[in-house]
Amino acid sequence: MPEMVLDTTAIQHLDRAGGFDLLEKLYEKVIVPEPVAQEVIAGIEAGLSLPDLGKYSWVEIRTVGHPDTVSVKSGLGPAERATMALATETPGSVVITDDPMMRRYAQMMRQTYTGTIGVLLRAKKKQLISRVGLLIEKLDSRGFKFHPTTRASVLTWANET
Protein backbone atom coordinates (compact mmCIF):
# COMPACT_ATOMS: atom_id res chain seq x y z
CA MET A 1 0.00 0.00 0.00
CA PRO A 2 1.48 3.40 -0.91
CA GLU A 3 2.37 6.16 1.48
CA MET A 4 -0.03 9.09 1.24
CA VAL A 5 1.22 12.69 1.33
CA LEU A 6 -1.51 15.20 2.23
CA ASP A 7 -1.77 18.87 1.49
CA THR A 8 -3.83 21.37 3.44
CA THR A 9 -6.88 21.27 1.14
CA ALA A 10 -7.23 17.51 1.55
CA ILE A 11 -6.97 17.76 5.34
CA GLN A 12 -9.56 20.54 5.42
CA HIS A 13 -12.02 18.86 3.06
CA LEU A 14 -11.76 15.41 4.63
CA ASP A 15 -12.29 16.95 8.05
CA ARG A 16 -15.32 18.93 6.81
CA ALA A 17 -16.81 15.77 5.35
CA GLY A 18 -16.27 13.90 8.61
CA GLY A 19 -13.87 11.56 6.80
CA PHE A 20 -10.43 12.47 8.15
CA ASP A 21 -10.37 9.39 10.40
CA LEU A 22 -10.91 7.17 7.36
CA LEU A 23 -7.29 7.76 6.33
CA GLU A 24 -6.03 5.55 9.16
CA LYS A 25 -8.13 2.64 7.92
CA LEU A 26 -7.42 3.15 4.23
CA TYR A 27 -3.69 3.74 4.05
CA GLU A 28 -0.59 2.23 5.55
CA LYS A 29 1.11 5.56 6.16
CA VAL A 30 -0.27 9.10 6.16
CA ILE A 31 2.40 11.80 5.84
CA VAL A 32 1.97 15.53 6.30
CA PRO A 33 4.86 17.83 5.33
CA GLU A 34 5.97 20.18 8.11
CA PRO A 35 4.82 23.36 6.22
CA VAL A 36 1.34 21.83 5.79
CA ALA A 37 1.21 21.03 9.52
CA GLN A 38 2.18 24.64 10.20
CA GLU A 39 -0.66 25.88 7.95
CA VAL A 40 -3.10 23.65 9.83
CA ILE A 41 -1.90 24.99 13.19
CA ALA A 42 -2.21 28.57 11.91
CA GLY A 43 -5.74 27.78 10.72
CA ILE A 44 -6.72 26.36 14.10
CA GLU A 45 -5.27 29.42 15.83
CA ALA A 46 -7.32 31.62 13.46
CA GLY A 47 -10.49 29.80 14.52
CA LEU A 48 -10.91 27.42 11.59
CA SER A 49 -12.25 23.95 12.21
CA LEU A 50 -9.31 21.68 11.40
CA PRO A 51 -8.02 18.49 13.00
CA ASP A 52 -5.22 18.74 15.55
CA LEU A 53 -2.72 16.57 13.68
CA GLY A 54 -0.67 15.96 16.82
CA LYS A 55 -3.54 13.93 18.29
CA TYR A 56 -3.35 11.30 15.56
CA SER A 57 -0.64 8.70 16.16
CA TRP A 58 -1.07 7.46 12.59
CA VAL A 59 -0.18 10.85 11.04
CA GLU A 60 3.53 11.36 10.49
CA ILE A 61 4.64 14.98 10.22
CA ARG A 62 7.78 14.90 8.12
CA THR A 63 10.46 17.43 7.27
CA VAL A 64 11.12 17.80 3.56
CA GLY A 65 14.67 16.80 2.70
CA HIS A 66 14.97 18.93 -0.42
CA PRO A 67 12.43 21.75 -0.22
CA ASP A 68 13.83 23.45 -3.33
CA THR A 69 12.89 20.47 -5.53
CA VAL A 70 9.81 22.39 -6.67
CA SER A 71 10.55 25.90 -7.92
CA VAL A 72 8.84 29.02 -6.63
CA LYS A 73 8.14 29.66 -10.33
CA SER A 74 5.76 26.67 -10.29
CA GLY A 75 3.05 28.99 -8.93
CA LEU A 76 2.51 26.74 -5.92
CA GLY A 77 2.59 28.10 -2.40
CA PRO A 78 5.19 26.99 0.16
CA ALA A 79 3.07 24.18 1.66
CA GLU A 80 2.08 22.88 -1.78
CA ARG A 81 5.72 22.94 -2.94
CA ALA A 82 6.69 21.03 0.21
CA THR A 83 3.96 18.46 -0.47
CA MET A 84 5.17 17.88 -4.02
CA ALA A 85 8.83 17.81 -2.95
CA LEU A 86 8.08 15.28 -0.22
CA ALA A 87 6.12 13.15 -2.67
CA THR A 88 9.09 13.06 -5.04
CA GLU A 89 11.31 12.05 -2.10
CA THR A 90 8.93 9.21 -1.22
CA PRO A 91 8.95 6.71 -4.10
CA GLY A 92 5.56 5.23 -4.87
CA SER A 93 3.71 7.78 -2.75
CA VAL A 94 0.35 9.27 -3.66
CA VAL A 95 -0.53 12.93 -3.09
CA ILE A 96 -3.98 13.69 -1.72
CA THR A 97 -5.01 17.17 -2.88
CA ASP A 98 -8.05 19.04 -4.10
CA ASP A 99 -6.03 22.01 -5.30
CA PRO A 100 -6.38 22.32 -9.12
CA MET A 101 -2.91 23.80 -9.58
CA MET A 102 -1.33 21.00 -7.52
CA ARG A 103 -3.16 18.42 -9.61
CA ARG A 104 -1.81 19.96 -12.82
CA TYR A 105 1.69 20.03 -11.37
CA ALA A 106 1.38 16.42 -10.20
CA GLN A 107 0.34 15.39 -13.71
CA MET A 108 3.28 17.24 -15.19
CA MET A 109 5.63 15.53 -12.70
CA ARG A 110 3.96 12.15 -13.30
CA GLN A 111 3.14 11.97 -9.60
CA THR A 112 0.16 9.84 -8.66
CA TYR A 113 -2.57 11.80 -6.87
CA THR A 114 -6.14 11.58 -5.68
CA GLY A 115 -8.51 13.89 -3.87
CA THR A 116 -11.16 13.92 -1.20
CA ILE A 117 -13.69 12.24 -3.48
CA GLY A 118 -11.17 9.52 -4.36
CA VAL A 119 -10.64 8.84 -0.66
CA LEU A 120 -14.40 8.70 -0.03
CA LEU A 121 -14.97 6.35 -2.98
CA ARG A 122 -12.20 4.07 -1.71
CA ALA A 123 -13.80 4.10 1.76
CA LYS A 124 -17.14 3.11 0.23
CA LYS A 125 -15.49 0.31 -1.79
CA LYS A 126 -13.90 -1.01 1.42
CA GLN A 127 -17.29 -0.72 3.17
CA LEU A 128 -16.03 1.80 5.72
CA ILE A 129 -18.89 4.15 4.86
CA SER A 130 -22.34 3.28 3.61
CA ARG A 131 -23.02 6.33 1.44
CA VAL A 132 -20.64 8.74 -0.28
CA GLY A 133 -23.61 11.00 -0.99
CA LEU A 134 -24.06 11.83 2.70
CA LEU A 135 -20.46 13.00 2.99
CA ILE A 136 -20.76 14.95 -0.26
CA GLU A 137 -23.78 16.73 1.21
CA LYS A 138 -21.71 17.64 4.30
CA LEU A 139 -18.96 19.01 2.06
CA ASP A 140 -21.46 20.90 -0.06
CA SER A 141 -23.03 22.50 3.00
CA ARG A 142 -19.57 23.68 4.08
CA GLY A 143 -18.55 25.34 0.83
CA PHE A 144 -17.06 22.52 -1.27
CA LYS A 145 -19.10 22.94 -4.43
CA PHE A 146 -19.50 20.20 -7.00
CA HIS A 147 -20.42 20.67 -10.61
CA PRO A 148 -23.71 18.77 -11.11
CA THR A 149 -22.07 16.49 -13.68
CA THR A 150 -19.26 15.65 -11.26
CA ARG A 151 -21.72 14.96 -8.47
CA ALA A 152 -23.77 12.67 -10.74
CA SER A 153 -20.62 10.81 -11.86
CA VAL A 154 -19.41 10.29 -8.30
CA LEU A 155 -22.79 8.98 -7.19
CA THR A 156 -22.89 6.66 -10.21
CA TRP A 157 -19.40 5.30 -9.39
CA ALA A 158 -20.57 4.77 -5.81
CA ASN A 159 -23.74 2.98 -7.03
CA GLU A 160 -25.92 5.56 -5.29
CA THR A 161 -28.08 6.77 -8.16
Secondary structure, 3 states (H helix, E strand, C coil): CCEEEECHHHHHHHHHHCCCCHHHHHCCEEEEEHHHHHHHHHHHHCCCCCCCHHHCCCEEEECCCCHHHCCHHHCCCHHHHHHHHHHHHCCCCEEECCCHHHHHHHHHCCCCEECHHHHHHHHHHCCCCCCHHHHHHHHHHCCCCCCHHHHHHHHHHCCCC
